[in-house]
């Protein structure tokens, strides 16, 4: 089975909680790569890491889940300081160094995933776009904008950087918070309309504890999230993304025209992955064995 290629930041989450500070490997693309690998999809993570203790911790974490690391050397490993609120929500401050060597996407690669800071922060964002445009015919592209206004506060510049990626993407997922920042004049349905019009064949907007809205050009659904006690929300959207992609890849074909039943199956796996992740501290996506049997990737037609 050929590896999915995930291109984007890998960093260390420095988490401040009322009971103290801890450090964990993180970064949205890194979490997606780990989530895919834990669901049985080989993944290669293209990122930037320092030759330091934090970089070693990131490597150990992703390799423990079977992810192959392809890292450009930078002076220090990036960090994100996450402050956890009483409701489990997280806010972030970043120290980033984002630049990567040119990315090779071999023939037969089923999917390339990009997003978050790595898709919009220069100089690395230009290399990401080059890799997207040079990917082989038949290689799907997925995108999660996962915007970070504290890093890239210029909405117009972010949209200009995202537009060529949106035009290439087959699968796009964003959170309702992302959507409200990127397109403040659109409701959720209008956001889905815009993503599909830009070129996606499958689009989803996550709605926190309310689940998600998911659409193709032929169908649309809103699906509730499983009931769960929330430890924190770190990595929840990334886990949803990994589950959605695993479900898409399990079909064996590009998501050209999912109907309502298809959308339900795709979303069920994504939401189940997110539910497990929010039930425990940090970005800790589930393995296949931790999911209900009926939503596992091998159960998706």
C-alpha positions as CSV (number, residue, x, y, z in Angstrom):
1,X,0.0,0.0,0.0
2,X,1.5,3.3,-1.1
3,X,2.0,6.0,1.5
4,X,-0.2,9.1,1.9
5,X,2.0,12.2,1.9
6,X,1.3,14.9,4.6
7,X,3.1,18.2,4.1
8,X,3.1,20.7,7.0
9,X,4.3,21.7,10.4
10,X,5.4,19.4,13.1
11,X,6.1,21.1,16.4
12,X,5.9,20.7,20.2
13,X,2.7,21.7,22.0
14,X,3.6,23.3,25.3
15,X,0.4,22.9,27.2
16,X,-0.5,25.2,30.2
17,X,-3.2,23.8,32.4
18,X,-4.3,24.9,35.9
19,X,-2.4,22.0,37.3
20,X,0.9,22.8,35.5
21,X,2.8,22.7,32.2
22,X,3.5,19.8,29.9
23,X,5.0,19.2,26.4
24,X,3.7,17.0,23.7
25,X,4.4,16.6,19.9
26,X,1.8,18.4,17.9
27,X,1.0,20.4,14.7
28,X,-2.1,19.8,12.7
29,X,-0.5,18.1,9.7
30,X,1.6,15.9,12.1
31,X,-1.6,14.9,13.9
32,X,-3.3,14.0,10.6
33,X,-0.3,11.8,9.6
34,X,-0.4,10.0,12.9
35,X,-4.2,9.6,12.8
36,X,-3.9,8.1,9.3
37,X,-1.2,5.7,10.4
38,X,-3.1,4.5,13.4
39,X,-6.1,3.8,11.1
40,X,-3.9,1.5,9.0
41,X,-2.9,4.0,6.2
42,X,0.9,4.3,5.7
43,X,1.9,8.0,5.9
44,X,5.0,10.0,5.2
45,X,5.3,13.4,7.0
46,X,7.2,16.1,5.2
47,X,8.1,18.7,7.8
48,X,10.9,20.8,9.4
49,X,12.6,19.8,12.6
50,X,15.5,21.0,14.6
51,X,18.4,18.8,15.8
52,X,17.3,19.2,19.4
53,X,15.4,17.4,22.2
54,X,12.1,18.6,21.0
55,X,12.8,17.4,17.4
56,X,13.8,14.0,18.7
57,X,10.6,13.9,20.7
58,X,8.5,14.6,17.6
59,X,10.4,11.9,15.6
60,X,9.9,9.3,18.3
61,X,6.2,10.1,18.6
62,X,5.3,9.9,14.9
63,X,7.6,6.9,14.2
64,X,6.0,5.0,17.1
65,X,2.8,5.2,15.0
66,X,4.5,4.0,11.9
67,X,4.8,7.4,10.2
68,X,7.9,7.9,8.0
69,X,9.5,11.3,8.8
70,X,11.1,13.4,5.9
71,X,12.3,16.5,7.7
72,X,14.2,19.6,6.5
73,X,16.8,20.6,9.1
74,X,16.1,24.0,10.8
75,X,17.9,25.6,13.7
76,X,15.2,24.8,16.3
77,X,12.0,22.8,16.5
78,X,8.9,25.0,16.4
79,X,6.6,25.3,19.4
80,X,2.9,26.1,20.1
81,X,2.0,27.2,23.6
82,X,-1.5,26.0,24.3
83,X,-3.5,27.5,27.2
84,X,-6.5,25.3,28.2
85,X,-9.6,27.0,29.4
86,X,-12.1,25.7,31.9
87,X,-14.3,24.2,29.1
88,X,-11.4,22.3,27.6
89,X,-10.9,24.7,24.7
90,X,-7.4,25.7,23.7
91,X,-5.8,29.0,22.6
92,X,-2.3,29.1,21.0
93,X,0.9,31.2,20.7
94,X,3.4,30.0,18.2
95,X,7.2,30.1,17.7
96,X,7.7,28.8,14.1
97,X,10.4,28.2,11.5
98,X,8.6,27.0,8.4
99,X,10.8,26.1,5.4
100,X,11.1,22.8,3.6
101,X,13.1,21.2,0.8
102,X,11.3,20.4,-2.5
103,X,8.8,17.6,-2.0
104,X,8.9,14.4,-4.2
105,X,5.4,12.9,-4.8
106,X,6.0,9.5,-6.4
107,X,3.6,7.9,-9.0
108,X,1.0,5.8,-7.2
109,X,0.7,8.2,-4.2
110,X,-3.0,7.9,-3.3
111,X,-3.3,11.3,-1.6
112,X,-1.4,14.4,-0.6
113,X,-2.7,16.3,2.5
114,X,-1.8,19.9,3.2
115,X,-3.0,22.6,5.5
116,X,-2.7,24.8,8.6
117,X,0.3,27.0,9.0
118,X,2.3,25.1,6.5
119,X,-0.1,25.9,3.7
120,X,0.1,29.7,4.2
121,X,3.3,30.7,6.0
122,X,6.2,31.6,3.8
123,X,8.7,30.6,2.7
124,X,7.5,27.0,3.1
125,X,4.0,27.7,1.7
126,X,5.5,28.3,-1.8
127,X,7.1,24.8,-1.7
128,X,3.8,23.3,-0.6
129,X,2.0,24.8,-3.6
130,X,4.8,23.6,-5.9
131,X,4.3,20.0,-4.6
132,X,0.5,20.3,-5.0
133,X,0.8,21.4,-8.6
134,X,3.4,18.8,-9.5
135,X,1.6,15.8,-7.9
136,X,0.9,12.9,-10.4
137,X,-2.4,12.6,-12.1
138,X,-4.8,10.6,-10.0
139,X,-3.2,11.6,-6.7
140,X,-6.0,13.2,-4.6
141,X,-5.4,16.4,-2.7
142,X,-7.0,17.2,0.7
143,X,-6.8,20.6,2.5
144,X,-7.6,21.7,6.0
145,X,-7.0,25.5,6.3
146,X,-7.0,25.3,10.1
147,X,-6.3,29.1,10.3
148,X,-4.1,30.6,12.9
149,X,-4.8,34.4,12.9
150,X,-2.2,35.0,15.6
151,X,0.4,33.8,13.0
152,X,-1.1,35.0,9.8
153,X,-3.5,37.9,10.7
154,X,-4.0,39.3,7.2
155,X,-7.2,37.6,6.0
156,X,-6.8,38.8,2.5
157,X,-3.3,37.4,2.2
158,X,-4.4,34.1,3.7
159,X,-7.3,33.8,1.3
160,X,-5.0,34.6,-1.7
161,X,-2.6,31.9,-0.6
162,X,-5.4,29.4,-0.1
163,X,-7.2,30.0,-3.3
164,X,-4.8,28.0,-5.6
165,X,-4.9,25.2,-3.1
166,X,-8.7,25.2,-3.0
167,X,-8.8,25.1,-6.8
168,X,-6.7,21.9,-6.7
169,X,-8.3,20.2,-3.7
170,X,-10.6,17.2,-3.9
171,X,-11.4,17.0,-0.2
172,X,-11.7,20.2,2.0
173,X,-12.5,20.3,5.7
174,X,-12.6,23.4,7.9
175,X,-14.0,24.2,11.3
176,X,-16.9,26.5,11.9
177,X,-14.4,28.9,13.5
178,X,-12.1,28.7,10.4
179,X,-15.1,29.5,8.2
180,X,-16.2,32.4,10.3
181,X,-12.8,34.0,10.1
182,X,-12.2,33.3,6.4
183,X,-15.7,34.0,5.2
184,X,-17.5,36.1,7.8
185,X,-20.4,36.9,5.5
186,X,-21.3,33.2,4.8
187,X,-23.3,30.7,6.8
188,X,-22.3,27.1,6.9
189,X,-24.2,26.1,3.8
190,X,-22.7,29.0,1.8
191,X,-19.3,28.0,2.9
192,X,-19.9,24.4,1.6
193,X,-21.3,25.9,-1.6
194,X,-18.1,28.0,-2.0
195,X,-15.8,25.1,-1.4
196,X,-17.6,22.9,-3.9
197,X,-17.6,25.7,-6.4
198,X,-13.9,26.2,-6.0
199,X,-13.3,22.6,-7.1
200,X,-13.8,20.2,-4.2
201,X,-15.8,17.1,-4.7
202,X,-16.2,16.6,-0.9
203,X,-16.4,19.4,1.7
204,X,-17.0,19.3,5.4
205,X,-17.4,21.9,8.1
206,X,-17.0,20.7,11.7
207,X,-19.4,22.2,14.3
208,X,-17.7,21.3,17.6
209,X,-19.9,19.3,19.8
210,X,-22.8,19.6,17.3
211,X,-21.1,17.3,14.8
212,X,-20.5,18.4,11.2
213,X,-22.0,19.5,7.9
214,X,-20.8,17.5,4.9
215,X,-21.6,17.9,1.3
216,X,-20.9,16.7,-2.2
217,X,-22.2,18.2,-5.4
218,X,-25.2,15.9,-5.3
219,X,-26.0,15.6,-1.6
220,X,-25.7,17.4,1.8
221,X,-26.2,16.3,5.4
222,X,-25.7,17.5,9.0
223,X,-24.7,14.8,11.3
224,X,-24.6,14.9,15.1
225,X,-21.4,14.0,17.1
226,X,-21.3,11.1,19.4
227,X,-21.9,12.0,23.1
228,X,-18.6,12.1,25.0
229,X,-17.1,13.7,28.1
230,X,-14.5,16.2,26.8
231,X,-11.0,16.3,28.3
232,X,-9.8,18.9,25.8
233,X,-10.2,19.7,22.1
234,X,-6.6,19.6,21.1
235,X,-6.3,17.6,17.9
236,X,-10.0,17.0,17.5
237,X,-10.2,18.6,14.0
238,X,-7.1,16.8,12.9
239,X,-8.5,13.5,14.1
240,X,-11.7,14.2,12.2
241,X,-9.6,14.9,9.1
242,X,-7.7,11.7,9.4
243,X,-10.9,9.7,9.8
244,X,-12.5,11.4,6.8
245,X,-9.5,10.7,4.6
246,X,-9.3,7.1,5.8
247,X,-12.9,6.6,4.9
248,X,-12.4,8.2,1.5
249,X,-9.4,6.0,0.8
250,X,-11.2,2.9,1.9
251,X,-13.6,3.4,-1.0
252,X,-10.7,2.8,-3.4
253,X,-11.9,5.6,-5.7
254,X,-12.0,9.4,-5.8
255,X,-15.0,10.9,-4.1
256,X,-16.7,12.0,-7.3
257,X,-20.3,12.0,-6.3
258,X,-21.1,10.8,-2.8
259,X,-24.8,10.4,-2.1
260,X,-26.5,10.9,1.3
261,X,-25.7,7.4,2.5
262,X,-22.0,7.8,1.4
263,X,-21.8,11.1,3.3
264,X,-23.2,9.5,6.4
265,X,-20.6,6.7,6.3
266,X,-17.7,9.1,5.6
267,X,-18.8,11.4,8.5
268,X,-19.4,8.6,10.9
269,X,-15.8,7.5,10.9
270,X,-14.5,11.1,11.1
271,X,-16.8,12.0,14.0
272,X,-15.9,8.7,15.8
273,X,-12.2,9.5,15.6
274,X,-12.8,13.0,16.9
275,X,-14.9,11.8,19.8
276,X,-12.1,9.4,21.0
277,X,-9.6,12.2,20.7
278,X,-11.5,14.8,22.8
279,X,-12.2,12.2,25.4
280,X,-8.5,12.1,26.5
281,X,-5.9,14.8,27.0
282,X,-3.8,16.1,24.1
283,X,-3.8,15.2,20.4
284,X,-4.1,11.4,20.8
285,X,-6.0,10.0,17.8
286,X,-7.5,6.5,18.0
287,X,-6.3,3.2,16.5
288,X,-8.8,1.2,14.4
289,X,-9.3,-1.1,17.3
290,X,-10.5,1.8,19.5
291,X,-13.4,2.6,17.2
292,X,-16.8,1.0,17.0
293,X,-16.7,-1.9,14.5
294,X,-19.4,-0.4,12.3
295,X,-17.5,2.7,11.5
296,X,-14.0,1.3,11.0
297,X,-12.3,2.0,7.7
298,X,-12.5,-1.6,6.5
299,X,-16.3,-1.4,7.2
300,X,-16.7,1.5,4.7
301,X,-17.9,0.3,1.3
